[in-house]
Amino acid sequence: MAKTASARCTQSCRATVPVLPDDLVLWEILVRLPATVLLRCRTVCRSWRRLTSAADFVLAHHRRQPSLPLVTFDGDQHQSRTLDAFDLRRSPAERRPVLRFHDYDRRGEFTVIASCDGLLLLSLSNGGFSICNPVTHQWTELPTSLTGVNVVGTYLHSSPGEYRVLYWKWMDGRRYQGTSVVYYVLTVGSSAKPRCIGMIDVMNQPSSFRSMPSPITSYHWARSRLLEMDGVLGISHLYVMESVVKLWVLDDYELKEFPLDRMISRPVGYWFKESLVSHMFFQRELKDGVVCVSDASPKPLPSCHPNTEARLERVHTQATGLVQVATLSAGAMAKTARERRTIPALPDDLVLWEILIRLPATALLRCRAVCRSWRSLTSTVDFLLDHHRRQPSLPLISFNGDVLCPRSTDAIDLRRSPAERRPILRFIEDDNRRCDFVVRASCDGLLLMSLSNKRFSICNPVTSQWIELPPSLAGVEVLGMYLHNSSGEYRVLYWKKRVNIFLNDDTVVYNVITVGSSEEPRCIGQPVASPSIEQFIKAGLTYVRFRPPVVLHSCLHWGQWSLENQLIVFDTVVESFRCMRSPITSYHSALSHLLEIDGVIGISHMDESKFTVELWLLQDYELEVWSLKYRIELPMAQMRNITNNWYYNGLVVSGNGDVLVYFGTNLHLFHCDSKGNLLQEFSLDRAILRPVGYFFKESLVRHTFFQTN
């Protein structure tokens, strides 16, 4: 698994890669990807952009997307209402931001009225209605004449391919006994006036509506929900006295038979399927500062192509012009089928090393299901190492647990707008040993955890593999985990006191253990190459758990409290401690932390008196030359108006100057940019421990020392 060996074999491996037909790649791989990943794939070449923008492909892609339940979260005076989807296919279930408006006064208090084919019909706080597609950033406002009406639903009228809205209102604008209601149909995007389909007396059954039997004796709006599952109508009903939820499905639509499918112990109401289909009735895009959608726009990705970022920008600006059609005629479908057979085949080398290697781990695992060849090619060591190196390094945050919900560790993806919270690690089993875990090290997609019984475990959250370290490590002070390059072994550095009650000796000794080895931990004593840090090494490095080290150039780097203008470095090759110059006069464990940014060591330091956060970068590692990249003044007045708390802490977590600020209540977490602008307040359902200072990069690389999946 050595990097040099993988580098030598990369060219030979690529040269022998077979070419897959483009038809297979298009209709068996790309059609299965999420919308955001598909938009990234469009940046490879014009041919891929054209093929994945075809009407039949976009419609087929929409049909393959999962239908996810929607949940609305109330806002307050500082934050608008949000709409999220829950992906229950994952374990644990993943919460995906779908919609959030920033212009609070007009659209902040929106309500979802209908969901159809990736479109959301919203009622706004001013009484008006809008239709939007959160994925393509398109929206249109419905006529003002609909203000105050009662919308029944929106649907696609198949024959003309029009989207229509059904609603009713009182004939004279008021409700009183004997008043009639009038039903209307509005064609979305049409300049024609809404069409009246009848005036119906409230005491009579409308002739244009019909009834069908239901298994529910009394349909209650708060306890019963209709839903569609794989083309079948279902009814979910909550029986309060029995504390159960029953699911009924309509097996035969003509005979109207509703057998009981299952009893469960309550979903929500609306469902959402991503769609890249664009519609002619949309008038504008949702601009920055108006709406935030998590998975809407692609971000610039590193590439060997010099015009990649420009092409990405063009995809972003033209995302609304994907397809301007709702349905396809039989002739168009036949023509497209003939075109598929003449599609030229892209070299598999290009697909493998320019498309699949950029995908997140979950999407890549889906692509492996296409065929054995793809599974084999995406499982090679050199591919997995390159894939890991391309993954973003995301800051980790630990959340406290309680009786009902165990402790969890999440990552914050600040590349998205708004920033997205990704679940990383949570133990759901009834095992008190691991439910109350603490992250103690992060290296190459591996997390080292201390458990409540003082034992240690190492796991890979992506591959669901884990291993327990020997019980002899219980209660030791772990300093870090690293990859020993020459041997390819993962090792853990720690110290403990060697107690001798007869000699009254409690000397601190440092040890190294090889993960997965049956050998005993190896004692390395107190190897110190710099006399200025000898006293700290002899006393045992402290506060490491709050400010973890950075692993770079085969060395571990720490900041030590009360050590002025110096960092402590452990050379993993010679296994000795030395010092390094630091730009921080006094390294405080609560105010400063180290991080690695694109192969460069950085120090984030907060000045409490000036309400500023600084980011220093080590420009020359050999000469130990530092430079100040950012000095960010935090928007304290804005944040304290929200939290009413005075104790705070802030740390830079990216090379772009993104800052996470958390307050002493541990219920407020803010995201600021490099100019000190407050971008987002995170809605926290539980108190946070703190941003732990660790970063996580997904990895699908498998290791022989793992014993259990």
Secondary structure as UniProt FT lines:
FT   HELIX           3..15
FT   HELIX           22..24
FT   HELIX           25..29
FT   HELIX           30..32
FT   HELIX           35..41
FT   TURN            42..43
FT   HELIX           46..51
FT   TURN            52..53
FT   HELIX           55..64
FT   STRAND          68..73
FT   STRAND          82..87
FT   TURN            88..89
FT   STRAND          94..101
FT   HELIX           104..108
FT   STRAND          111..116
FT   TURN            117..118
FT   STRAND          119..123
FT   TURN            125..126
FT   STRAND          129..133
FT   TURN            134..137
FT   STRAND          138..141
FT   HELIX           144..146
FT   TURN            147..148
FT   STRAND          150..157
FT   TURN            158..161
FT   STRAND          162..170
FT   TURN            171..172
FT   TURN            177..178
FT   STRAND          180..187
FT   TURN            188..189
FT   STRAND          195..201
FT   TURN            202..203
FT   TURN            207..208
FT   TURN            221..223
FT   STRAND          224..229
FT   TURN            230..231
FT   STRAND          232..239
FT   TURN            240..243
FT   STRAND          244..249
FT   TURN            253..256
FT   STRAND          260..264
FT   STRAND          271..272
FT   TURN            280..281
FT   STRAND          284..285
FT   TURN            288..290
FT   STRAND          291..292
FT   TURN            294..295
FT   TURN            306..307
FT   HELIX           308..317
FT   HELIX           319..321
FT   HELIX           330..341
FT   HELIX           348..354
FT   HELIX           356..358
FT   HELIX           361..367
FT   TURN            368..369
FT   HELIX           372..377
FT   TURN            378..379
FT   HELIX           381..390
FT   STRAND          394..399
FT   STRAND          408..413
FT   TURN            414..415
FT   STRAND          420..426
FT   HELIX           432..435
FT   STRAND          438..443
FT   TURN            444..445
FT   STRAND          446..450
FT   TURN            452..453
FT   STRAND          456..460
FT   TURN            461..464
FT   STRAND          465..468
FT   HELIX           471..473
FT   TURN            474..475
FT   STRAND          477..484
FT   TURN            485..488
FT   STRAND          489..500
FT   TURN            501..504
FT   STRAND          505..514
FT   TURN            515..516
FT   STRAND          522..525
FT   HELIX           531..533
FT   HELIX           534..539
FT   TURN            544..546
FT   STRAND          550..552
FT   TURN            553..554
FT   STRAND          555..558
FT   TURN            561..562
FT   STRAND          564..571
FT   TURN            572..575
FT   STRAND          576..586
FT   TURN            589..591
FT   STRAND          592..597
FT   TURN            598..599
FT   STRAND          600..607
FT   TURN            608..611
FT   STRAND          612..620
FT   TURN            621..624
FT   STRAND          625..633
FT   HELIX           636..643
FT   STRAND          648..652
FT   TURN            655..656
FT   STRAND          659..663
FT   TURN            664..665
FT   STRAND          669..672
FT   TURN            674..675
FT   STRAND          678..682
FT   STRAND          688..696
FT   TURN            704..705
//
